[in-house]
């Protein structure tokens, strides 16, 4: 029934497009959907495949062979690749076939063939394009398997750079997958974890289910190898589920082994661990993956030993050692094949050099014996061919560069300018209007209740609304203005004209908007607009943008679906309007723990409107700020190993105050709540105010707020005492054991040098000793870490007070000590 449904879907999709469109659709489905879908589309072609060109048939064959590999028929795939390479192929198809063949050959243990095909591909490697990216990924994978970790990382970095330059989402996804694997094989686990998180984000956008699952598996593997077993379990289970949905048998098997290993090491759910090991064992024996088979057998041995079945444990241990010995033999074979290919390649290069030398001698003899006129004719003809080839190549290169430039400057969904390009062109338009003493206007627009459209009708409908709005913006404004998509549902227009003309165009756009229908649903989007024409009080483009943004805010406040024209009177009357842009000022804002969920509209507005933006946030938040402000200044490089953090704080203060004193409007973004356990924000605000400069702080969502929500603590019920861990150690405090005690930055307990970023057992033992004055050693405490990504869960590890020195910590781990008893009631209150 599933296969019949896929065939029916394929026939509906292909009712109109031509054969080339069908082939392209098959290739796209092959990388963005489970393999049975593209297999069904190939079968739906039927007799029409005979009408395809040789190149189209070769492309279909590559998809079919990849599906064989995904289904587990690696030998069938390998034979098909060998047959394809025996025929004439275009350079791109040949590179794709060589890369796929090398990858599959490794999986079946044919290492000599794998490295031979890889070597052929590397000698034919182009300077750019998807084929270059794919082959570099295969090289990183094979060299890593041969023990050449540094070479593997080099190839992976080249692949990542080429993929980012190309801008193709799937190529960027695969490049991060190969980079994470190379780093993990080299033992660089922290970098591997960071790359896996980046891979998940990019591969989710690319829509490739197998690589999304692989990203979660890589993240879980990196966390597991670092010892964060509980943190590793959730991404590994997620990877297992995604592999099953994508029908990727090898991924399902490997994720089952990883989950089982975590459960065994945690000594939890032994029955589940044994079932997972049994499920993966049959597939491993069939595929011959001895490394994973050895892991399964070792884990079986561990489980048997814990059950007390020592005989079975010993038997499993012997089988595991045999499988491990075979795995080591495979590694030696792989290394030998690599060295043999390298040796053969060097011999072949020497033979080619000798042949080239002989051919050169023969050519010289022929030239000496040839008549002069034939030589001149040949040279002229050669020059003519070179000129033609160069002309064709230059034209093609120019066309490609124009295409890539267009892609780098546009938003893929709306086809409007992206944020960076819109502001760059807007700056040019602003400068031109300023020089010619002509009017200049900025229009800020925001789709009303866009989140509700996504939540109620789905993100597909939200994307369709954005596409239609992009079309309507282009129809109405055309070449008369610079129109860009500046955020998720925000648009910015830079218009070389007065506000009245901009208002007329906006009203025309409002009339042009019509209901959007998709997937048997209909929604009519509305927009709110803020319009501001440059006046004498506006000294920079950022001032005009801020003015338009405030007008947009008033439109939202007035009930949405409004058009508000900024005036001097309105700006004065707006209680939310900032001081005159001509005056210097400082605003400190918080990113929250997860900026995508916690940052307020006010915070985002301050970031957009500031003349200079600093940030000290986590990598995900920094990426979001970069999307809003490519010119943001990152303060984190001021940290250094062994460097006193107090010196770093003073350098941060100096950097921020230098821009404030230069007369700029400065926005500084700090992680979480900018005023909680943060020295720099308070220091720069005090300095700015002491110098008569306007300075204020906007609150943000702190880790403490997340703690209350995640752990279900109401500070109004029992009370809370919140202290920095080292401060608690150094100074005398009166502890109320009937209230919750929160100790922040517990990993840095006792660090008086302010230069450490990791936990030390000595400081933790001192902390336990002091806490034992009020709490028994067996009192249950909680190690808490807020989730910094939407896909993560918070950490709430419960353990005895005495076990704190042996626990694992991150720099931001918080110690939560629940009340020891209820607070006694005052006698008069009890009487009443």
C-alpha positions in Angstrom: 0.0 0.0 0.0 2.9 2.4 0.8 4.5 1.7 -2.5 1.2 2.2 -4.4 0.7 5.5 -2.6 4.2 6.7 -3.6 3.5 5.7 -7.3 0.2 7.6 -7.2 1.9 10.6 -5.7 4.6 10.5 -8.4 2.0 10.4 -11.2 0.3 13.4 -9.8 3.5 15.4 -9.4 4.5 14.6 -13.0 1.3 15.4 -14.8 2.8 18.6 -16.3 6.6 18.9 -16.1 9.0 17.6 -18.8 11.5 14.7 -18.5 14.3 17.0 -17.3 12.1 18.3 -14.5 11.3 14.8 -13.5 14.9 13.8 -13.3 15.7 16.9 -11.2 12.8 16.0 -8.9 14.2 12.5 -8.5 17.6 13.8 -7.6 16.1 16.3 -5.1 13.9 13.7 -3.4 16.8 11.4 -3.1 18.7 13.8 -0.9 15.7 15.4 1.0 13.4 12.5 1.6 13.6 8.8 2.6 15.0 6.7 -0.3 11.8 4.8 -1.1 10.2 8.0 -2.4 12.9 8.5 -5.1 12.8 4.8 -5.9 9.1 5.1 -6.4 9.6 8.1 -8.7 12.1 6.1 -10.8 9.7 3.2 -11.1 7.0 5.7 -12.2 9.0 6.7 -15.2 8.5 3.3 -16.8 8.9 3.3 -20.6 9.6 7.1 -20.6 13.1 6.4 -19.4 14.0 5.2 -22.9 13.4 8.7 -24.2 16.0 10.2 -21.8 19.4 11.4 -22.9 22.5 9.4 -21.9 23.3 12.0 -19.3 19.8 11.8 -17.8 19.9 8.0 -17.7 23.3 8.2 -16.0 21.9 10.6 -13.4 18.9 8.3 -12.7 21.4 5.4 -12.4 23.4 7.2 -9.8 20.2 7.8 -7.7 19.3 4.1 -8.1 22.7 3.0 -6.9 22.6 5.3 -3.9 19.2 3.9 -3.0 20.7 0.4 -3.1 23.4 1.5 -0.6 20.8 3.1 1.7 18.8 -0.1 1.6 21.9 -2.1 2.6 22.8 -3.7 -0.8 26.4 -2.3 -0.8 27.8 -5.0 -3.2 25.0 -4.3 -5.7 25.8 -0.6 -5.5 29.5 -1.2 -6.0 29.0 -3.4 -9.1 26.8 -0.7 -10.6 29.4 2.0 -10.0 32.1 -0.1 -11.6 29.8 -0.6 -14.7 29.1 3.2 -14.9 32.8 4.1 -14.8 33.4 1.8 -17.8 31.3 4.2 -19.9 31.9 7.7 -21.1 30.6 10.2 -18.5 30.6 13.9 -18.1 33.2 15.2 -15.7 30.7 16.0 -13.1 29.0 12.7 -13.3 32.3 10.9 -13.3 33.4 12.7 -10.1 30.0 11.9 -8.4 30.4 8.2 -9.4 34.0 8.0 -8.2 33.1 9.6 -4.8 30.1 7.3 -4.2 32.1 4.3 -5.3 35.0 5.1 -3.0 32.6 5.6 -0.1 30.8 2.3 -0.7 34.1 0.4 -1.3 35.3 1.3 2.2 32.1 0.0 3.7 32.6 -3.4 2.1 36.3 -3.5 3.0 37.6 -3.1 -0.6 40.1 -0.4 0.6 42.5 -0.6 -2.4 39.7 0.2 -4.8 38.3 2.9 -2.5 41.6 4.8 -2.3 42.3 4.2 -6.1 39.0 5.8 -7.0 39.5 8.6 -4.5 42.9 9.3 -6.0 41.5 9.5 -9.5 38.8 11.9 -8.3 41.3 14.2 -6.5 43.4 14.5 -9.7 40.3 15.7 -11.6 39.0 17.9 -8.7 37.5 21.2 -10.0 38.1 24.6 -8.3 34.4 24.9 -7.2 31.0 23.3 -7.4 29.1 20.6 -5.6 31.3 17.8 -7.1 34.4 19.3 -5.5 32.6 19.6 -2.2 31.4 16.0 -2.3 34.7 14.5 -3.3 36.6 16.4 -0.5 34.0 15.0 1.9 34.8 11.4 0.7 38.5 12.2 1.1 38.1 13.4 4.7 36.1 10.2 5.5 38.6 7.8 3.9 41.7 9.4 5.2 40.2 9.5 8.7 39.5 5.8 8.5 43.1 5.2 7.4 44.4 6.9 10.5 45.5 10.1 8.7 43.5 12.4 11.1 45.4 15.7 10.2 44.9 15.1 6.5 41.3 14.2 7.1 40.7 17.5 9.0 42.5 19.4 6.2 40.2 18.0 3.5 37.1 18.5 5.8 38.1 22.2 6.2 38.5 22.7 2.5 35.1 21.0 2.0 33.5 23.3 4.6 35.0 26.4 3.0 33.9 25.5 -0.5 30.4 24.6 0.7 30.0 27.9 2.6 31.2 29.8 -0.5 28.7 27.9 -2.7 25.9 28.7 -0.3 24.0 25.5 -1.1 22.3 24.3 2.1 22.7 20.6 1.6 26.4 20.9 0.7 26.9 23.0 3.9 25.0 20.3 5.8 27.2 17.4 4.5 30.4 19.4 5.0 29.6 19.9 8.7 28.8 16.2 9.0 32.2 15.3 7.6 33.9 17.9 9.7 32.3 16.6 12.9 33.4 13.0 12.1 37.0 14.1 11.3 37.2 16.1 14.6 35.7 13.2 16.6 38.2 10.7 15.0 41.1 13.1 16.0 39.8 13.3 19.6 38.9 17.0 19.3 35.5 16.4 21.1 34.6 19.9 22.1 35.0 21.1 18.5 33.2 18.0 17.3 30.2 18.8 19.6 30.1 22.4 18.4 30.2 21.3 14.8 27.5 18.7 15.3 25.1 21.4 16.8 25.9 23.6 13.8 25.2 20.6 11.5 21.8 20.0 13.1 20.8 23.6 12.4 22.0 23.7 8.8 20.8 20.1 7.9 17.3 20.9 9.3 17.2 23.9 6.9 18.4 21.7 4.1 15.7 19.1 4.8 17.9 16.0 4.6 16.5 13.5 7.2 19.5 11.2 7.2 22.0 13.9 7.9 19.7 15.5 10.5 19.7 12.2 12.3 23.5 11.9 11.8 23.9 15.3 13.4 22.0 14.2 16.5 24.0 11.0 16.6 27.3 12.9 16.3 26.2 15.3 19.1 25.3 12.4 21.3 28.6 10.6 20.5 30.7 13.6 21.3 28.8 14.2 24.6 29.2 10.5 25.5 32.9 10.5 24.9 33.3 13.6 27.1 31.5 11.7 29.9 28.2 13.7 29.7 26.1 10.4 29.6 22.8 11.8 30.6 23.1 14.7 28.2 24.0 12.3 25.4 21.0 10.1 25.8 18.3 12.5 24.4 20.1 13.3 21.1 21.0 9.6 20.6 17.4 8.6 21.0 16.3 11.4 18.7 18.9 10.1 16.1 17.5 6.6 16.4 14.0 7.8 15.7 15.0 9.9 12.8 17.1 7.0 11.2 14.1 4.7 11.5 11.9 7.3 9.8 14.4 7.7 7.0 14.7 3.8 6.6 18.5 4.1 7.0 19.4 0.6 8.4 23.1 1.3 9.3 22.2 4.5 11.1 19.5 2.7 13.1 22.0 -0.1 14.1 24.7 2.3 15.1 22.4 4.5 17.2 21.1 1.5 19.0 24.6 0.6 20.0 25.3 4.1 21.2 22.1 4.2 23.3 22.9 0.8 24.7 26.4 1.9 25.7 25.1 4.9 27.5 22.5 2.8 29.4 25.2 0.2 30.3 27.6 2.9 31.5 24.8 4.5 33.6 23.7 1.0 34.7 20.1 1.8 33.8 17.4 -0.1 31.9 19.5 -3.2 31.4 16.6 -5.0 29.6 16.3 -2.1 27.1 20.1 -2.1 26.5 20.1 -5.8 25.9 17.2 -5.6 23.5 18.9 -2.8 21.5 22.1 -4.8 21.3 20.2 -7.9 20.1 18.4 -5.8 17.4 21.7 -4.5 16.1 23.7 -7.7 16.2 22.1 -9.5 13.2 22.6 -6.4 10.9 26.2 -6.1 12.1 27.1 -9.7 11.3 25.6 -9.3 7.9 27.3 -6.0 7.1 30.7 -7.1 8.6 31.1 -4.0 10.7 33.6 -5.6 13.1 34.3 -2.4 15.1 30.6 -2.1 16.1 30.3 -5.8 16.5 33.1 -5.8 19.0 31.4 -3.0 20.9 28.1 -5.0 21.0 29.9 -8.1 22.3 31.8 -6.1 25.0 28.6 -4.5 26.1 26.9 -7.9 26.2 29.8 -9.1 28.4 29.4 -6.2 30.7 25.6 -6.9 31.1 26.2 -10.6 31.7 28.8 -9.8 34.3 26.4 -7.5 36.2 23.7 -10.2 36.1 26.3 -12.5 37.7 26.5 -14.9 34.7 30.3 -15.0 34.6 30.5 -17.9 32.1 28.4 -16.0 29.5 30.3 -12.8 30.2 33.6 -14.6 29.5 32.2 -16.1 26.3 31.0 -12.7 25.1 34.4 -11.2 26.1 36.2 -13.8 23.9 34.0 -13.1 21.0 34.5 -9.4 21.4 38.3 -9.8 21.5 38.1 -11.9 18.3 36.0 -9.2 16.6 38.3 -6.5 17.8 41.3 -8.4 16.4 39.6 -8.6 13.1 38.8 -4.9 13.3 42.5 -4.2 13.9 43.3 -6.4 10.9 40.9 -4.3 8.8 42.5 -1.1 10.0 45.9 -2.5 9.0 44.5 -3.6 5.6 43.0 -0.1 5.2 46.4 1.5 6.1 48.2 -0.8 3.8 45.9 -0.1 0.9 46.3 3.6 1.4 50.1 3.3 1.4 50.0 1.0 -1.6 47.9 3.5 -3.6 50.2 6.3 -2.6 53.2 4.3 -3.7 51.5 3.3 -7.0 50.6 6.9 -7.6 54.1 8.1 -7.1 55.4 5.4 -9.5 52.8 6.3 -12.0 53.7 10.0 -11.8 57.3 9.1 -12.4 56.4 7.0 -15.4 54.2 9.8 -16.7 57.1 12.3 -16.3 59.3 9.9 -18.3 56.7 9.6 -21.0 56.3 13.3 -21.1 60.0 13.8 -21.4 60.2 11.3 -24.3 57.2 12.9 -26.0 58.9 16.3 -25.7 62.1 15.0 -27.4 60.0 13.5 -30.2 58.1 16.8 -30.7 61.4 18.7 -30.9 62.7 16.3 -33.5 59.5 16.7 -35.5 59.7 20.5 -35.2 63.2 20.4 -36.5 62.2 18.4 -39.5 59.0 20.2 -40.2 58.7 23.1 -42.7 58.5 26.6 -41.3 55.1 27.5 -42.9 53.4 24.4 -41.3 54.8 25.4 -37.9 53.5 29.0 -38.3 50.1 27.7 -39.4 49.9 25.3 -36.4 50.9 28.1 -34.0 48.3 30.4 -35.4 45.6 27.7 -35.2 46.5 26.9 -31.6 46.4 30.6 -30.6 42.9 30.8 -32.3 41.6 27.8 -30.3 43.1 29.2 -27.1 41.4 32.5 -27.6 38.0 30.8 -28.3 38.4 28.6 -25.2 39.4 31.5 -23.0 36.5 33.6 -24.3 34.0 30.8 -23.6 35.5 30.1 -20.2 35.5 33.8 -19.2 31.9 34.2 -20.3 30.9 31.1 -18.4 32.8 32.2 -15.3 31.2 35.6 -15.5 27.7 34.1 -15.8 28.4 31.8 -12.8 29.7 34.7 -10.7 26.7 36.8 -11.5 24.5 33.9 -10.5 26.3 33.3 -7.2 26.4 37.0 -6.5 22.6 37.2 -7.0 22.1 34.2 -4.7 24.3 35.8 -2.0 22.4 39.1 -2.1 18.9 37.8 -2.1 16.5 36.2 0.4 15.7 32.7 -1.1 12.0 32.8 0.0 10.9 36.3 -1.0 13.5 37.0 -3.7 14.0 40.4 -2.1 17.4 41.7 -0.9 18.6 40.0 2.2 19.4 42.1 5.3 23.0 42.8 4.6 22.6 43.7 1.0 19.6 45.9 1.6 21.4 47.9 4.2 24.5 48.2 2.0 22.5 49.5 -0.9 20.4 51.6 1.5 23.5 53.3 2.8 24.5 54.1 -0.8 21.1 55.5 -1.6 21.2 57.5 1.7 24.6 59.0 0.8 23.4 59.9 -2.7 20.3 61.6 -1.5 22.3 63.4 1.2 24.9 64.6 -1.3 22.2 65.8 -3.8 20.1 67.4 -1.0 17.1 65.3 -2.0 14.6 63.6 0.3 15.2 60.2 1.7 12.6 57.9 3.4 12.7 54.6 5.2 9.7 52.3 5.5 9.6 49.6 8.2 6.9 46.9 7.8 6.0 43.8 9.9 3.5 41.1 9.2 0.7 41.2 11.8 0.4 38.1 14.0 2.7 36.1 11.8 3.5 33.6 14.5 -0.2 32.8 14.8 -0.3 32.1 11.0 2.6 29.6 11.5 1.0 28.1 14.6 -2.5 27.8 13.2 -1.9 27.0 9.5 1.6 25.6 9.6 5.0 26.9 8.5 4.3 25.9 4.9 1.5 28.4 4.8 3.8 31.0 6.5 6.4 30.4 3.7 3.7 30.8 1.1 2.6 34.1 2.6 6.2 35.4 2.6 6.6 34.3 -1.1 3.4 36.2 -2.1 4.4 39.2 -0.2 7.8 39.3 -1.8 6.0 39.2 -5.2 3.7 42.1 -4.2 6.6 44.2 -2.9 8.5 43.8 -6.2 5.4 44.6 -8.3 4.6 47.8 -6.4 8.0 49.2 -5.7 9.9 47.8 -8.6 13.2 49.6 -9.2 12.0 52.7 -7.3 13.3 51.6 -4.0 15.6 49.1 -2.2 13.3 46.5 -0.6 14.8 43.9 1.7 13.6 41.2 4.2 15.3 42.3 7.4 14.0 39.5 9.7 11.6 36.6 10.0 8.5 38.7 9.2 10.0 42.2 8.9 10.7 44.2 5.8 12.8 47.4 5.3 12.5 49.9 2.3 15.0 52.6 1.5 13.4 55.1 -0.8 15.0 58.1 -2.5 11.9 60.3 -2.2 9.7 62.0 0.3 7.4 60.4 2.8 4.3 61.3 0.8 5.5 59.3 -2.2 6.5 56.4 0.0 3.1 56.5 1.7 1.3 56.4 -1.7 3.3 53.3 -2.7 2.6 51.6 0.6 -1.1 52.3 0.2 -0.9 50.8 -3.3 0.8 47.7 -1.7 -2.1 47.4 0.9 -4.6 47.4 -2.0 -2.6 44.8 -3.8 -2.6 42.3 -0.9 -5.2 39.5 -1.4 -6.0 36.2 0.4 -3.4 33.5 0.1 -4.6 30.0 -0.5 -2.5 26.9 -0.1 -3.2 23.3 1.0 -7.0 23.9 1.1 -6.6 26.8 3.5 -6.9 30.5 3.1 -5.5 33.4 5.1 -5.4 37.1 4.4 -2.2 38.7 5.8 -2.0 42.3 7.0 1.0 44.5 7.6 1.8 47.4 9.9 4.0 50.1 8.5 6.2 52.8 9.9 7.4 55.6 7.6 10.1 58.2 8.4 11.5 60.8 6.1 15.0 62.1 6.9 15.0 65.4 8.8 17.6 67.7 10.3 17.6 65.7 13.5 18.7 62.6 11.7 22.5 62.4 11.4 22.9 58.8 10.1 21.0 56.2 8.3 20.6 54.3 11.6 18.8 57.4 13.0 16.2 57.3 10.2 15.8 53.5 10.6 15.2 53.9 14.3 12.6 56.6 13.6 10.8 54.4 11.2 11.0 51.5 13.7 9.4 53.7 16.3 6.6 54.6 13.9 6.1 50.9 13.2 5.9 50.3 17.0 3.1 52.9 17.2 1.3 51.2 14.3 1.4 47.9 16.3 0.2 49.7 19.4 -2.7 51.3 17.5 -4.2 48.0 16.6 -2.1 46.7 13.7 -2.9 46.8 10.0 -2.0 50.5 10.3 0.3 53.0 8.5 2.0 55.5 10.8 3.9 58.4 9.4 6.6 59.6 11.8 6.6 63.3 12.7 8.6 65.4 15.1 5.6 65.8 17.4 4.9 62.1 17.4 8.5 61.3 18.3 8.3 63.8 21.2 5.0 62.3 22.4 6.1 58.7 22.1 6.9 57.5 25.6 9.1 54.7 24.1 11.1 56.9 21.9 14.8 57.1 22.6 16.7 60.4 23.1 17.7 62.4 20.1 20.0 60.3 17.8 22.4 63.2 17.8 23.2 62.6 21.4 25.5 59.8 22.6 24.0 57.1 24.7 24.3 53.6 26.0 21.7 50.9 26.4 22.5 47.5 27.8 20.2 44.6 26.9 19.9 40.9 27.7 19.8 38.1 25.1 18.1 35.7 27.5 19.2 32.1 27.8 17.8 31.2 24.4 17.7 34.4 22.3 15.3 33.1 19.7 12.7 32.6 22.5 13.6 35.1 25.2 14.7 38.3 23.4 12.0 41.0 23.5 11.0 43.2 20.6 12.4 46.1 22.5 15.8 44.3 22.6 15.8 43.6 18.9 14.8 47.2 18.1 17.7 48.5 20.2 20.1 46.2 18.4 18.9 47.4 15.0 18.8 51.1 15.8 22.2 51.4 17.6 25.2 53.0 15.8 27.6 50.5 17.4 26.7 47.1 18.9 28.8 44.9 21.2 27.9 41.4 22.3 29.1 38.8 24.9 26.7 35.9 24.3 26.6 32.2 23.4 27.4 31.2 19.8 23.7 30.7 18.8 22.7 34.2 20.0 25.8 35.6 18.3 24.7 34.2 15.0 21.2 35.7 15.4 22.8 39.1 16.3 25.0 38.8 13.2 22.0 38.4 11.0 20.6 41.7 12.4 23.9 43.5 12.6 26.8 42.2 10.6 29.0 44.9 12.1 28.6 43.6 15.7 31.7 43.6 17.8 32.3 40.3 19.7 33.8 40.8 23.2 34.5 37.1 23.8 38.0 37.1 22.2 39.2 39.3 25.1 39.1 36.1 27.2 42.3 34.0 27.3 43.5 30.9 29.1 45.2 31.9 32.4 44.2 35.5 32.0 42.7 37.3 35.0 39.0 37.8 34.2 39.1 41.1 36.1 41.6 42.4 33.5 39.3 41.2 30.8 36.3 43.0 32.3 38.3 46.3 32.4 39.2 45.8 28.7 35.6 45.3 27.8 34.6 48.4 29.7 37.2 50.4 27.9 36.1 49.2 24.4 32.4 50.0 25.1 33.2 53.4 26.7 35.5 54.4 23.8 32.5 54.2 21.4 30.2 56.0 23.9 32.6 58.8 24.4 33.0 59.1 20.6 29.4 60.3 20.5 27.8 57.2 19.3 24.6 55.5 20.3 25.8 52.2 21.7 24.0 48.9 22.4 25.7 46.2 24.5 24.1 42.7 24.5 25.0 40.4 27.3 24.0 36.8 28.0 20.8 36.2 30.1 19.9 39.1 32.2 22.6 41.8 31.7 22.4 42.9 35.4 22.6 39.5 37.1 26.1 38.2 38.0 27.6 40.6 35.5 30.3 43.2 36.3 30.8 44.9 33.0 27.1 46.1 32.4 26.8 47.9 35.7 30.3 49.4 35.4 29.8 51.0 32.0 26.4 52.3 33.0 27.9 53.9 36.1 30.7 55.5 34.1 28.4 56.8 31.4 26.1 58.4 33.9 29.0 59.9 35.8 30.0 61.6 32.6 26.5 63.0 32.0 25.7 60.5 29.2 22.3 58.8 29.0 22.6 55.2 30.0 20.0 52.5 30.9 19.5 48.7 31.1 16.8 46.6 29.6 16.1 43.4 31.5 16.4 39.9 30.1 15.4 36.3 31.0 18.0 35.1 33.4 19.2 31.6 34.3 17.5 32.0 37.7 14.2 32.6 35.9 14.7 29.4 33.9 15.6 27.6 37.1 12.3 28.5 38.8 10.4 27.4 35.7 12.3 24.1 35.1 12.5 23.0 38.8 9.1 24.2 39.8 10.4 26.5 42.6 8.2 29.4 43.8 10.5 31.7 45.8 7.4 33.1 47.5 6.7 29.9 49.3 9.9 29.1 51.2 12.2 32.0 50.2 15.5 31.9 48.3 19.1 32.9 49.1 21.1 33.5 46.0 25.0 33.8 46.2 28.0 33.4 44.0 29.8 30.2 45.1 33.3 31.7 45.8 31.7 34.7 47.6 29.9 32.2 49.8 33.2 30.5 50.6 35.2 33.6 51.3 32.7 35.6 53.4 30.6 34.8 56.4 26.9 34.3 55.7 23.8 33.5 57.8 22.1 30.6 56.1 18.4 29.9 56.6 18.0 26.2 56.0 14.2 26.5 55.6 14.8 28.4 52.4 16.3 27.3 49.0 20.0 28.2 48.7 21.3 28.9 45.1 25.1 28.9 44.6 26.1 30.2 41.1 29.2 29.3 39.1 29.9 26.4 41.5 32.5 25.0 39.1 34.7 28.0 39.9 34.4 27.6 43.7 37.5 29.0 45.5 39.1 30.6 42.4 40.5 33.8 43.8 42.8 34.3 40.7 39.8 34.8 38.5 41.6 32.9 35.7 40.1 29.4 35.9 37.2 28.1 33.6 37.0 24.5 34.9 36.0 22.8 38.1 38.7 21.6 40.6 38.1 19.0 43.3 39.9 21.0 46.0 37.5 24.0 45.7 34.5 21.7 45.6 35.7 19.8 48.7 36.1 23.2 50.5 32.5 24.1 49.5 31.1 20.8 50.8 33.0 21.2 54.1 31.5 24.7 54.7 28.0 23.6 53.6 28.2 20.7 56.2 27.9 23.3 58.9 24.2 23.6 58.1 23.4 20.5 56.0 24.1 16.8 56.5 26.4 15.1 54.0 23.5 12.9 52.8 21.2 15.9 52.0 20.0 15.8 48.4 21.1 18.7 46.2 20.6 19.5 42.6 23.1 20.4 39.8 21.2 22.6 37.4 22.0 23.8 33.9 19.5 25.7 31.7 18.9 24.5 28.2 20.7 26.8 25.7 19.1 25.3 22.6 15.4 24.5 21.9 16.2 20.9 21.2 17.9 20.4 24.6 16.5 19.6 28.0 17.7 21.3 31.1 20.0 19.4 33.5 18.6 18.7 36.9 21.0 16.0 38.4 20.1 15.0 41.9 22.9 13.7 44.2 24.1 13.7 47.8 26.0 16.7 49.1 29.0 14.5 49.8 29.2 13.5 46.1 29.7 17.0 44.7 33.5 16.8 44.2 33.0 13.7 41.9 30.3 15.2 39.7 30.8 16.8 36.2 30.5 20.5 35.8 30.3 23.3 33.2 31.3 26.9 33.8 27.6 27.9 34.3 26.5 24.9 36.5 24.3 26.1 39.4 24.0 24.3 42.8 20.5 24.2 44.2 20.1 23.2 47.8 16.5 22.5 48.8 15.2 23.4 52.3 16.2 21.2 55.1 12.9 21.8 57.0 9.9 24.1 57.0 10.2 27.5 58.6 8.8 27.7 62.2 5.7 29.8 62.6 5.8 32.9 64.9 3.8 32.2 68.1 1.4 35.2 67.8 0.6 34.3 64.2 0.1 30.7 65.2 -2.3 31.8 67.9 -4.4 34.0 65.6 
